Amino acid sequence: MRKQLLIILILVSTGLSANAQEQVYEFRTYELDYFKSADVLHNYLEKALIPALNRQGVKNVGVFEETSNTLPKKIYLLIPYKSIVAFQSSGDVLLKDEQYLKDAAPYLKADPDSMPYDRINTDLIRSSKGFPNLVKPTDDLNLFELRIYDSYNEDALRRKVKMFDDHEFDIFAEVGMSMVFFGANVAGDKLPALTYLLAFGDMKERDEEWAKFVAHPEWKRILGLEEYANAMNEITRIFLRPLSYSQL
């Protein structure tokens, strides 16, 4: 009986440890007004929000803009939380952080006409067992490729995530691709979908590594597996560059 109890405790402990490894990513998009300065937002992110998140133990907060000059211009904010509990409590912790409230005052008390955006769009993304934690790329990798894969229903998304977990991450590693984060979207306006981020030195390097990926024999093999048929039906691809105060 004691032996059985010990086994159960070990299994529970292992399960909790596995769950603790799963990160949650808050991915915000600020759509900017062409006729307004974004300085108040940049100052808030750089001098108030990101330092406060760091004090909470949230590291490697990424801030990006698109490499192209498309309009409306957007700012992308990636916040990697250690768990869903850390995400849920973060807002309350900010309100108790006196240093944050002081640093954020120019933004929080600004008049409506000063805001350079109308709304913030947020996607919540849960990491998978195959890539449970964000990996900060080396400093020489300054071109980021954001990829969003839409699936036609929840089971198709499950199968596409499994395809990554069981096969694709290994291929990425073999061809030298630098993965930053990966996960399935659990809230937002892009459901069902998965989102991931890659980092490259430049576009030439990016094209060479993708060419190696699509030519890889394991990729060609899994493409023909019935298990993954129709798992993904649309790809959104956005090229990003980090802002000067980004931690990625």
N, C-alpha and C positions, 0 to 999 in steps of 0.2 A: 504493500500500500504506500509506504513512504517512498519507494522507488518510483511508483507511478506518479505520485505527487511531484517529485523532483523533475520528472520528464515534462510534466505539464507546465511547471514553473519555467523551465528552460525554453519551452516552445513559446510561451507567452512573452518572455523576455526577448527572445529572438524576433518575434513579430513586432514588438514595440520598437526595437532597434531599427528594423527595416522601415517601419513607418516614419520614424524620426529622420531617416535619410532623405525622404521625399521633400523637395522644396516646392514652394509656391511662388510664382512670378506674377507680379502686378505689372502689366505693360500698358502704360498710358500714352495716348496720342493727343497732343494739344494742336488744334487746327488754328493757325494764326490769321489775324486780320491783316490784310496787305497794307492798310493805311496807318497801322499803329506800331509803335516801338515795342519790342518784346523784352526790353531791358528789365522791367519790373519782375517778369517771370524768371528770366535768367538769374537775376540777383537772388531771388527767393530760392530757386533750386540749388544754386551754388553755395550760398552763405547761410541758409536756414534749414531747408528740408534735408538735404543730403548729410550735412554734419549731424543733424538730429537723428536721422536713421542710423548713421554710423554709431552713435552713442547707444542705440538700441541693440547693437550687434549686427545690424544689416550692413554687409560689406559689398563692394564691387557694384555700386549703383551706376548704371549706364545711362548716358544722355546722348542722343543722336539727332542728326538732321539728314535729310535725303541728299544724295550726291548730285542729283539733277536739280534744275531750277524750276521744278513743277510748282504750280499754284493750285490751291492755297498751300503755303509753306507750313510744314509741320515740325513739331519737336516731339521726339519719342523718348519716354522715360521708362527704364527697366529697373524694377525693384525686386531683388531676390530675397524672399523671406525663407527662414529655416523651416517653417512649418505653417500650416493653415492657422494655428493658434497665434503665431507671431504676427501674421497678417491681420487677424481679427482684432488684436489688442493694440496694434501700432497707433491707430488714430487717438485712442484714449491716452496712450503714453505721451504723444505729442502735446496734448492739451495740458499735461502736468509738467512739461519740460519748460522751465522758466527761461532758459537760454534760447530755446526755439521760439517762444512767444516774443521775446525781445528782438531776435534777429529777423523774424518773419513779419514784424509789425508793418513795415512799408508796403508789403504785399497784402496782408490780411486786412489792413485798414485803408487800402487804396479805394478811390471812388470807382464806380462801375465803368466810367469812360476810359479809365486807365488800363483795364484788363485787355490784353492783346488777343484774347480768344473768347469764344462764346460758350463752348462746352469742352469737357474732357471726356474722351472715349476711353474706356478701360476694359482690357481683357484680363481674365484671371486664368493662369495656366498652371497645371499640376505636372511636375516632372514624373518621368517613368522609371521603372526599375533598371532599365538599360542605361539610362543617363540621369542619375538621381540628383546630381549637384552641378551648379554652374561652374564652368572652368574659365578663369581669366586668361585671355590670350596674351602672348608676348607683346611687348611694346611696339615691335616693328610691324604688327598686323593692324592696319588702320582702315581697311575696307571691310565692311560687314555686309553680309547678305542675309536678309530676313526672308524666310520662306514660310508660307501658310498653305497647308494642304486641306482642302475641303473634302469631306466625305458625305455620301448621300444619306446615311443614317448612322446610328450609334454603333451598330455591329460592324459596319464598314470601317469606322474610325478605330474600333478595337483591333481589327485585323491589321490596319495600317500601322498602328503603334507597335503591335507585336512584330511586324515586319522589320521595323527599326530595331526593336529590342533584341531580336534573335539573329539579325543578319546585317542590317545596314550600318550600324555603328562600327562594326569590325571592318567593313569595307572602307568607311571614311578614314579610319585609323591607318589602314594599309596604304592608301593613296596619299596620305599626308595632310588631310583636311583638318583644320582646327575647329572643333565643335565648341560652342560657347554655352548654349542651353538647349533643352528640348523638352516638350511636354504637350499634353492634350489640353485644349481649351475647355474650361469648365464653366465659364461665365463670360458674357460679352455678346457682341453682335455677329460673331463668326462661329457659329455652331451648326453641326459638329465639325470640328477641325483640330488640327495639331499645328504647333508653331515651333520653329527652331531658328537658331542663329549661327552662322558660320563666320570666320574671320580669315582674311587673306592679306597678303602684302600689297597686291595691286590687282588690276583686272586681268592682266596676262597670267599671273599665277592662278587666279581663280579659274580661268578658262582651261588651263592645263590640268588642274586637279579634277575638275568635273569631267574632262575628257578621259582621264584615267578611270574615274568612277564608272562611267557608262560602258567602258570597254572591259571592265573587270569580269572575269568568268563567273564569279559567284553572283554578281548582280544579274547577269544574263540568265543564270539558272533560276533564281528566285522569281524573276519576272514571269516565268512560265508555270509557277505553282498555282494550282486552282484555289488554294486557301486564301491567296491575296488578290484574286481577281476582283476588279471593280471596287477596290478598297479606297481609292482616291479618284476624284473626278475633276478637280480644278486646282491650279497652283497660282498663288499670288507671290510675286518676287519683288523685293524692294532693296535697293542698295543704299547703305547708310555710312556716314562718317561720324566719328565721335566728336563732341564739342570739347573745348579746351579743359573743362572741369569734369568731364566724364571720368569715372573710375574704371572704365573698361577701354 
